[in-house]
């Protein structure tokens, strides 16, 4: 088995991966200003916005799967007892999450005011879900669900053969087509009914697939050359990107269409459907995520100022993720209107990323900062 490249107890390529994943999340959210909101839930003002939002957003959709795979790579199977595992997750993940939930519920976004907020409703809603203005926090709920399963799947994955993991991954990959199959006119699939939402593939679908893939890559793909990584990864990424971007174009142009003013305006259902191929457990996104993970695994550079910066961003990436919506809205309102769409997206994401890093870095010097930024 090939030796992983470490630096001061860190796995080097995972630092690069986390730093990229954090940036790609912010890029994805920067694209939303150009197809969400306004008079209609789906609101694309012109074809340029359609093209740029789709080309850029589709490219960076592996953001969430990369986070899940990076977290799973070293955690599964568990090396600690269950109690220790959950205690560490509680301190590093749950406590900061709860604090930021409350902050988003009680503090208005840039340009808003406390008078516009229903603080009582927001506080009550925290018992059940994230605030509407903090949609990015859905990720933490999902990640906590994955953590709950890790002690259960760890004994299973220890005894599973290579062939067994391949069969599971293959079956899981088939489930990534289900969100797209629903658009063929069959709303209920494989046992789903009005009285049963838990279908045949329910328990082998979702983000658990990325957990198993991360373990498989760590265990069995240990010494691939760059040539083999590119031979496998390049077609995976290109094919995945074509699926991910192609669906968005097809639905926006064919199913919604351009109105007389050159705009694409749709309902909330249209917004949901146009993003169908962008969901993180769909075939295109899965293919791109695996390709990128294989490529990043080849990175071994752990010297110099750049890696030190990357490692620091990786260490602070959870705090950056938690706070970035506060910063993103401020930055977008500062740069919008003066730049063309692609530059506005890049500038918004880059400035937000930089500001979040600097803020999180400053917070990290405070006593007990781990309870705020992880």
C-alpha positions as CSV (number, residue, x, y, z in Angstrom):
1,X,0.0,0.0,0.0
2,X,1.3,3.4,-0.9
3,X,2.2,5.8,1.9
4,X,0.0,8.8,2.3
5,X,1.9,12.1,2.3
6,X,1.6,13.7,5.7
7,X,2.7,17.0,7.2
8,X,2.6,17.5,10.9
9,X,0.0,14.8,11.2
10,X,-2.1,16.0,8.3
11,X,-2.9,14.2,5.0
12,X,-1.7,16.8,2.5
13,X,-4.1,16.2,-0.4
14,X,-7.1,16.5,2.0
15,X,-6.0,20.0,2.9
16,X,-6.0,21.0,-0.7
17,X,-9.3,19.3,-1.2
18,X,-11.0,21.0,1.8
19,X,-9.7,24.4,0.7
20,X,-11.0,23.9,-2.8
21,X,-14.4,22.5,-1.6
22,X,-14.9,25.6,0.6
23,X,-14.2,27.9,-2.3
24,X,-16.5,25.9,-4.7
25,X,-19.4,26.2,-2.3
26,X,-19.0,30.0,-2.3
27,X,-18.8,30.0,-6.1
28,X,-22.0,28.0,-6.3
29,X,-23.8,30.4,-4.0
30,X,-22.4,33.4,-5.9
31,X,-24.0,32.0,-9.1
32,X,-27.5,31.9,-7.4
33,X,-27.8,35.7,-7.7
34,X,-28.1,35.3,-11.5
35,X,-30.9,32.7,-11.7
36,X,-32.8,32.9,-8.4
37,X,-35.0,35.6,-7.0
38,X,-36.6,38.8,-8.2
39,X,-40.2,38.8,-9.4
40,X,-40.2,35.0,-9.9
41,X,-38.4,32.2,-8.0
42,X,-36.6,31.2,-11.2
43,X,-35.5,34.5,-12.7
44,X,-32.8,34.6,-15.5
45,X,-32.6,38.0,-16.9
46,X,-30.9,37.2,-20.2
47,X,-29.1,34.4,-22.1
48,X,-25.7,35.6,-20.9
49,X,-26.7,35.0,-17.3
50,X,-28.1,31.6,-18.3
51,X,-24.9,30.6,-19.9
52,X,-22.5,31.8,-17.3
53,X,-24.5,30.7,-14.3
54,X,-24.8,27.2,-15.8
55,X,-21.3,26.8,-17.0
56,X,-19.7,28.0,-13.7
57,X,-22.2,26.4,-11.3
58,X,-22.2,23.1,-13.0
59,X,-18.4,23.0,-13.0
60,X,-18.3,23.4,-9.2
61,X,-21.2,21.2,-8.1
62,X,-18.8,18.6,-6.6
63,X,-18.4,21.0,-3.7
64,X,-20.5,19.1,-1.1
65,X,-19.5,15.6,-2.1
66,X,-15.9,16.5,-1.8
67,X,-16.5,17.7,1.8
68,X,-18.3,14.4,2.6
69,X,-15.5,12.3,1.0
70,X,-12.8,14.3,2.8
71,X,-14.5,13.9,6.1
72,X,-15.0,10.1,5.5
73,X,-11.6,9.3,4.1
74,X,-9.9,9.1,7.5
75,X,-13.0,8.5,9.7
76,X,-14.3,5.3,8.3
77,X,-13.9,2.7,9.7
78,X,-13.9,4.4,13.1
79,X,-10.6,4.3,15.1
80,X,-12.1,5.7,18.3
81,X,-14.9,4.2,20.4
82,X,-18.3,5.5,19.6
83,X,-18.5,7.7,22.7
84,X,-15.2,9.4,21.9
85,X,-16.2,9.8,18.2
86,X,-19.4,11.6,19.0
87,X,-17.9,13.7,21.8
88,X,-15.3,15.1,19.3
89,X,-18.0,15.7,16.6
90,X,-20.2,17.5,19.2
91,X,-17.4,19.9,20.2
92,X,-16.2,20.6,16.6
93,X,-19.4,20.5,14.6
94,X,-22.6,20.7,16.7
95,X,-21.8,23.5,19.1
96,X,-20.6,26.0,16.3
97,X,-23.5,24.9,14.2
98,X,-26.0,25.8,16.9
99,X,-24.4,29.1,17.6
100,X,-24.6,30.1,13.9
101,X,-28.2,28.8,13.6
102,X,-29.1,31.3,16.3
103,X,-27.1,34.1,14.7
104,X,-28.8,33.7,11.3
105,X,-32.2,33.5,12.9
106,X,-31.7,36.7,15.0
107,X,-29.5,39.0,12.9
108,X,-30.7,40.5,9.6
109,X,-28.7,40.0,6.4
110,X,-26.9,43.0,4.9
111,X,-29.4,45.6,3.7
112,X,-32.2,44.2,6.0
113,X,-33.4,45.3,9.4
114,X,-34.6,43.8,12.6
115,X,-38.1,45.3,11.9
116,X,-38.3,43.1,8.8
117,X,-37.6,39.9,10.7
118,X,-40.1,37.8,12.6
119,X,-37.8,36.9,15.5
120,X,-40.4,34.8,17.3
121,X,-41.1,32.7,14.2
122,X,-37.4,32.3,13.5
123,X,-36.7,31.2,17.1
124,X,-39.6,28.7,17.0
125,X,-38.5,27.4,13.6
126,X,-35.0,26.6,15.0
127,X,-36.6,23.6,16.8
128,X,-37.3,22.0,13.4
129,X,-35.0,23.4,10.7
130,X,-32.5,26.1,9.6
131,X,-33.7,29.6,9.0
132,X,-34.7,30.4,5.4
133,X,-31.9,33.0,5.1
134,X,-29.4,30.3,6.0
135,X,-30.1,27.6,3.5
136,X,-26.5,26.5,3.4
137,X,-26.9,25.0,6.9
138,X,-28.8,22.1,5.4
139,X,-25.3,20.6,4.8
140,X,-24.6,20.3,8.6
141,X,-27.9,18.4,9.2
142,X,-26.9,16.0,6.4
143,X,-23.3,15.7,7.7
144,X,-24.6,14.9,11.3
145,X,-26.8,12.2,9.8
146,X,-23.8,10.7,8.1
147,X,-21.9,10.8,11.4
148,X,-24.7,9.0,13.1
149,X,-24.4,6.1,10.6
150,X,-20.6,5.9,10.8
151,X,-20.4,3.7,13.9
152,X,-23.0,1.4,12.3
153,X,-21.3,1.0,8.9
154,X,-17.8,0.7,10.3
155,X,-18.0,-2.9,11.4
156,X,-19.7,-3.7,8.1
157,X,-17.1,-2.1,5.9
158,X,-14.3,-3.8,7.8
159,X,-15.6,-7.2,6.8
160,X,-16.8,-6.2,3.3
161,X,-14.6,-7.5,0.4
162,X,-13.4,-5.3,-2.4
163,X,-16.0,-6.9,-4.7
164,X,-18.7,-6.2,-2.1
165,X,-17.8,-2.5,-2.0
166,X,-17.8,-2.4,-5.8
167,X,-21.3,-3.9,-5.9
168,X,-22.5,-1.5,-3.3
169,X,-21.1,1.5,-5.1
170,X,-22.5,0.3,-8.4
171,X,-26.0,-0.1,-6.9
172,X,-25.7,3.3,-5.2
173,X,-24.7,4.9,-8.5
174,X,-27.9,3.6,-10.1
175,X,-29.9,5.4,-7.4
176,X,-28.3,8.7,-8.5
177,X,-30.5,8.5,-11.6
178,X,-33.7,8.5,-9.6
179,X,-34.1,12.3,-9.4
180,X,-33.9,12.4,-13.2
181,X,-36.2,9.4,-13.7
182,X,-39.0,11.2,-12.0
183,X,-39.2,13.5,-15.0
184,X,-40.2,10.6,-17.2
185,X,-43.6,10.9,-15.7
186,X,-43.4,8.3,-12.9
187,X,-43.5,10.1,-9.6
188,X,-43.4,7.0,-7.4
189,X,-40.7,4.5,-7.9
190,X,-39.8,1.0,-6.6
191,X,-42.2,0.7,-3.8
192,X,-43.0,4.3,-3.1
193,X,-46.6,5.0,-2.5
194,X,-48.8,7.5,-0.7
195,X,-48.4,5.5,2.5
196,X,-44.7,4.6,2.0
197,X,-41.8,6.9,1.1
198,X,-39.1,4.3,1.9
199,X,-38.5,2.6,-1.4
200,X,-36.3,-0.3,-2.5
201,X,-33.2,1.9,-2.8
202,X,-33.9,4.2,0.1
203,X,-31.3,2.7,2.4
204,X,-28.5,2.6,-0.2
205,X,-29.0,6.0,-1.6
206,X,-27.9,9.5,-0.7
207,X,-24.6,10.7,0.8
208,X,-23.7,7.3,2.3
209,X,-22.4,6.4,-1.2
210,X,-19.7,9.0,-1.0
211,X,-18.6,7.6,2.4
212,X,-18.1,4.2,0.9
213,X,-16.4,5.6,-2.2
214,X,-13.9,7.5,0.0
215,X,-13.1,4.3,1.9
216,X,-12.8,2.3,-1.4
217,X,-10.3,4.9,-2.8
218,X,-8.2,4.9,0.3
219,X,-8.1,1.1,0.6
220,X,-7.8,0.0,-3.0
221,X,-6.7,2.9,-5.2
222,X,-3.3,3.4,-3.6
223,X,-0.7,3.5,-6.4
224,X,-2.4,4.8,-9.5
225,X,-0.1,6.7,-11.8
226,X,-1.1,10.1,-13.2
227,X,-1.6,8.5,-16.5
228,X,-4.2,6.1,-15.1
229,X,-5.8,8.8,-13.0
230,X,-6.3,10.9,-16.1
231,X,-7.4,8.0,-18.2
232,X,-10.2,7.3,-15.8
233,X,-10.8,10.7,-14.3
234,X,-10.9,12.8,-17.5
235,X,-13.8,10.9,-19.2
236,X,-15.6,10.8,-15.8
237,X,-15.4,14.5,-15.3
238,X,-16.2,15.5,-18.9
239,X,-19.2,13.1,-19.0
240,X,-20.4,14.2,-15.6
241,X,-20.1,17.9,-16.6
242,X,-22.1,17.3,-19.8
243,X,-24.9,15.7,-17.8
244,X,-24.9,18.3,-15.1
245,X,-24.9,21.4,-17.4
246,X,-26.9,19.8,-20.2
247,X,-30.0,19.2,-18.1
248,X,-30.0,22.8,-16.9
249,X,-29.9,24.1,-20.5
250,X,-32.6,21.7,-21.6
251,X,-35.1,22.5,-18.9
252,X,-34.5,26.2,-18.8
253,X,-34.8,26.6,-22.6
254,X,-37.3,23.9,-23.5
255,X,-39.6,23.4,-20.5
256,X,-39.7,27.0,-19.2
257,X,-38.6,29.0,-22.3
258,X,-37.7,32.6,-23.1
259,X,-40.4,35.2,-22.9
260,X,-40.8,38.2,-25.1
261,X,-38.4,40.3,-23.0
262,X,-35.7,37.7,-23.4
263,X,-36.0,36.5,-19.8
264,X,-36.6,33.0,-18.4
265,X,-39.1,33.2,-15.5
266,X,-40.5,30.2,-13.7
267,X,-42.3,29.0,-10.6
268,X,-40.7,27.4,-7.5
269,X,-41.4,24.0,-9.1
270,X,-39.5,25.2,-12.2
271,X,-36.6,26.3,-10.0
272,X,-36.5,22.9,-8.3
273,X,-36.7,21.0,-11.6
274,X,-34.1,23.1,-13.5
275,X,-31.6,22.3,-10.7
276,X,-32.4,18.5,-10.8
277,X,-29.0,17.6,-12.3
278,X,-27.3,19.9,-9.9
279,X,-28.4,17.9,-6.9
280,X,-25.4,16.4,-5.1
281,X,-26.4,12.7,-5.4
282,X,-27.1,12.7,-9.2
283,X,-24.9,10.9,-11.8
284,X,-23.1,13.9,-13.3
285,X,-22.1,15.4,-9.9
286,X,-21.1,11.9,-8.6
287,X,-18.9,11.3,-11.7
288,X,-17.2,14.7,-11.4
289,X,-16.7,14.3,-7.6
290,X,-14.9,11.0,-8.0
291,X,-12.7,12.3,-10.8
292,X,-11.6,15.3,-8.8
293,X,-11.0,13.2,-5.7
294,X,-8.7,10.8,-7.6
295,X,-6.8,13.8,-9.1
296,X,-6.4,15.6,-5.7
297,X,-5.1,12.3,-4.2
298,X,-2.0,12.7,-6.3
299,X,-1.0,16.0,-4.8
300,X,1.9,15.7,-2.5
301,X,3.4,19.2,-2.3
302,X,3.7,20.0,1.4
303,X,6.4,22.7,1.4
304,X,6.5,26.5,1.3
305,X,4.1,29.3,2.0
306,X,1.4,28.2,-0.3
307,X,0.9,24.8,1.4
308,X,1.0,26.5,4.8
309,X,-1.8,28.8,3.6
310,X,-3.8,25.9,2.2
311,X,-3.5,23.9,5.4
312,X,-4.6,26.9,7.4
313,X,-7.7,27.4,5.2
314,X,-8.4,23.7,5.5
315,X,-8.2,23.9,9.3
316,X,-10.6,26.9,9.3
317,X,-12.9,25.8,6.5
318,X,-15.8,24.8,8.7
319,X,-16.0,28.2,10.3
320,X,-15.6,29.9,6.9
321,X,-18.5,27.8,5.6
322,X,-20.8,28.6,8.6
323,X,-20.3,32.4,8.2
324,X,-20.0,32.9,4.5
325,X,-23.7,33.8,3.7
326,X,-23.4,36.8,6.0
327,X,-20.4,38.0,4.0
328,X,-21.6,36.9,0.6
329,X,-24.6,39.1,0.5
330,X,-22.6,42.1,1.5
331,X,-19.9,41.5,-1.1
332,X,-22.4,40.9,-3.9
333,X,-24.2,44.1,-3.3
334,X,-20.8,45.9,-3.3
335,X,-19.6,44.5,-6.7
336,X,-22.8,44.0,-8.6
337,X,-23.8,46.3,-11.4
338,X,-20.3,47.2,-12.4
339,X,-19.0,43.9,-13.7
340,X,-20.2,41.4,-16.4
341,X,-21.7,38.2,-15.1
342,X,-18.6,35.9,-15.1
343,X,-16.4,38.5,-13.4
344,X,-19.2,39.4,-10.9
345,X,-19.4,35.7,-9.9
346,X,-15.6,35.3,-9.6
347,X,-15.2,38.6,-7.8
348,X,-18.0,37.9,-5.3
349,X,-16.7,34.4,-4.6
350,X,-13.0,35.4,-4.3
351,X,-13.7,38.4,-2.0
352,X,-16.1,36.4,0.2
353,X,-13.6,33.6,0.5
354,X,-10.8,36.0,1.4
355,X,-12.9,37.9,4.0
356,X,-14.2,34.7,5.6
357,X,-10.7,33.4,5.9
358,X,-9.4,36.6,7.5
359,X,-12.4,36.8,9.9
360,X,-12.2,33.1,10.9
361,X,-8.4,33.4,11.3
362,X,-8.9,36.4,13.7
363,X,-11.6,34.5,15.7
364,X,-9.2,31.5,16.0
365,X,-7.0,33.5,18.3
366,X,-9.8,34.0,20.8
367,X,-10.1,31.7,23.8
368,X,-12.6,28.8,23.2
369,X,-12.8,29.7,19.5
370,X,-13.4,26.1,18.7
371,X,-16.9,26.5,19.9
372,X,-17.6,29.1,17.3
373,X,-15.6,28.0,14.2
374,X,-15.0,24.3,14.9
